[in-house]
Amino acid sequence: AKVQSALLEAMAEKQVTIGDTTYKMDDPFLVLATQNPIEQEGTYPLPEAQVDRFMLKIKVGYPTREDELEILRRQTKAVIESVSKCIDVKDILKARVLVKDIYMDPKIEKYIIDIVFATREPEAYGLEDIKDLIAVGASARASIALALAARSHAFLRHRGYVTPEDIKSIAMDVLRHRIIITFEAEAEEISTEDIVKKVLNRIEVP
């Protein structure tokens, strides 16, 4: 519980308090976490409020033969003494500002809101078939994360504006950990990914 409390403070306030001392996190600061999709024994599940603070949940499958060969070579060689710097911190901070300046049309903003709201009020979007499969829909953080991730997606493709494809490309990674399914959905082996796919297929693209 103490570890999770410290993690939540770091993610929410970019600081960690130990006893009477508070330590500020350097900027840029981010949290990366790994999760074993098969075995959870001996671990403590994170509360929904904490999971919601992760911008993305990216599934990583098995590597290709070529990638695994490269992993093998790197992990069984002598330790690299030094690593060359490829980017300065100031460049990362500048890029963050540029990302937020990427243009997003009001129609794209509405598209984001419709996607998120469809996870909360599916019947309002003609998705009655998934109403009983969702216990809790995506939070307001999902809308914010979807907008920021879409801007980043456009930025990395050297565009100054967001397209519907940017939204669709990252929607699964933004939403899969923010929707809580019902026991009925689990019994029918319906996942959050299945629900997100239905939502994306239903919501009209601007």
N, C-alpha and C positions, 0 to 999 in steps of 0.2 A: 504493500500500500504506500509506503514511504517513497519507494522508487517511482511508482506511477504518479504520485503527487509531484515529485520533482520534475518528472518528464512533462506533465501537464503544465506546470509553471513555466518551464523552458519554452514550450511550444506556444503558450498563450502570451507570455510577457517577456520572452527572450531574456530571462534571468533565472538563476537557481539560488534558493536560500538554504543554507546549511547552518542550523543553530541561529545565531544572531547576525550572521554575515550573509549578505546578498552579493552574488557574483553576476555581473552583466555579461551576456554573450556577445562575442564579436560579430560584426556585420561584414559579409553575409553569414547568416546562421540558418541552418536547416536540419531537419531530423529525417534520417532514413532508417527504416526498420525492416527486418525480414520476418517472414512467417512461413512455417512449414505447413503446407496445405493438407498433409496426411496425418501427422502425429502432433498432438497438443499436450500429451501427458507430461506433467511436471512444469507446465507453464500456466500463467494466469491470464485469462482473456482480458483485453482492454475494455473499459466501459465505452458505451456508444458515444458519449460526449468527447472522449479522447480520440476514438477512431475517426470521428467527423473532422478532426483538426488536420488529418492527413489529406493533403490536396489530391493525391492520386493513389490508387492501388493498382499496381502493374503486375500482371501475372507473367512469370518467367518459366518457360518450359525447358525441356532438354535442349542442350546446344547441338548445333550441327556437327558432323564428323570433323569438319575443318576447324570449327571453333573449339571443340573439345581437344583436338590435337594441340592447338595453340595453348590452351589452358594447361594441358599436361606438360608441355615444354617449359612454360613460365613457372609453374609451381614446383618443378623438380630440378630447376637450375639453381645456381648459387644466388644468394640474396643480392639484389641490386643495391649498391652502396648509396646512390643518390638518384634523384628524379629531377629532370629538368622542368622548369616552370613554363607552362604554355600560355598562361593568361594572368594578367594582374588583377588584384582585387578591385581596383578602381574601374577597370574595364567591365567587370561583372556588374558593379553598381550602376555604371552608365547604361549597360544593356537593360537593366531592370527599368530604368526610366523610359528608355525607348520602347520597351514592350508595352508599357501603360499608355503610350501615345499612339499605338496602333489603332486605326479608325474602326469603329464598330457601328454599323448602321442600326437605327432604331428597330428595324425589322428583324435584325439578327438578335438584338437584345430581347425582343418579344419571343423569338424562337426559343431562346434559352429558358425564359420564364415558363413558356408552355411545356417544355420538356420536363422541367422540375415539378411544376404543378400537376402534371399528368401522373406523377408517382404518388401524389397526395390525394388527388381527386380524379381518379381514372375514369369514373363514370361521366364526368363533365366533358371528356374528350372521346367518348364512344368506346371506352375500354372497360366495359362492364365485366368482361371475362377475367380481368386481373384484379378486380376490386377486392375480392376475398382472399387474394394471395399476398397482399401487402399489409403488414402490421403497422409499419411506420414508413412514411415516404421521406424523400430527401429533404434536408434542411435548407435554410437560406444560405448557408455556407456553400452548398452545392452550386447555387446560381453564381456566386462570386468566383468559386474555383473554376467553373465552366468558362466564364468570361475571361479570366486571367490565363487559363490554359490554352484557350482558343487564340488569344492574342500572341502567346508564346509560340504556338504552332505556326501562325502566320509569319511571325518574325523570323523563325528558323528557315522559312521558305522564301525569305527575302521579299515579303509583301508588306505593304503599309496598310492593309485592310483585312478584315476577317470575313471569310466566306462560310456558308452553311457546311461545307465539307470539313472545315476546321473544327466546327462543333461536333459533327458526327464522328470525326476521327478520334477525338479524345473523350467523348461522352461516357464510354464504357469505363475507362480508367477513373473518371471523376465520380461516377455514380455507383459502381458495383459494391462499394463498402458502406454506402450511405442509406441503402434501402434494407429494411428488416422484413423478412418474409414471415408468413404465418406457418403454423404447424401443417395446415392443409397443403400449402405449397411444398413443404418439405416431404410430406407423404406422397405427393404426386411427382416428386423429384424435379420440381421447377426451381431454378436458381434465380438469383438477382440478375444475372446476365440475360436470362430468358425474358425477364420483365423489361429490362432496358431495351432489348431488341424490339419488343412489341411496341414500346413507347416511341422509339425512333421511327419505326415503320408507320406509325399512326399519325404523328404530328406532321402537319403540312410544312414543307420546306419553303422558305420565302424566296 
